[in-house]
Amino acid sequence: MLVGSVGLEVVVRPDIDLEIYTDAPAVRDGFAVVSAMAELPHVRGIRYKDARDQAEQGLYWKLVYELTPDQTWGIDMWMFDRSGSMPSAAPRVAAIRAALTEDARDTILAIKEEATARGERANGHWLYRGVLNEGITTYADYLAWLGDQDVWARVDWEPVRK
């Protein structure tokens, strides 16, 4: 399933996020797919992490794809156990899409662009939560609201529909 900024159509950084759910996540199956991808022209690297016993509860691969010398895309792929405790992002992505007004989308893009211009990052669902639920409208407000929250923690939240 396509998730993240591409799935929500709020792309600033060239990054694609995928979640794959299977009955039995297997390292060998993931490597079978990425090893075939490694043969493609413009693939510059692949990274792997086994996080089944960590908070993420899955297997992770990152593929680095150089579209042009000036544009390199990262493709983040998570493989999860369909029957595990890690909930699918599908309902949240649908809820965020439904809650995204044109103004909210513009605010999210402006905050992401400012972060990128500063060499920083406005992290995914935290940014969407800040804009959609907390009324954040600027990058400075986002940083103040975010404080020392762990941006890598998986949290459960739903956007407020206005």
DAJOGI-V846231 format. One record per helix or strand of 2 or more residues. SS is the DSSP state (A for helix, B for strand). FROM is the first residue (numbers start at 1). TO is the last residue. If there is no record, write none. Layout:
SS_FROM_TO / SS_FROM_TO
//
This chain:
B_2_3 / A_4_8 / B_15_22 / A_27_38 / B_43_51 / B_58_68 / B_71_81 / A_90_99 / A_102_117 / A_124_132 / A_139_146
//
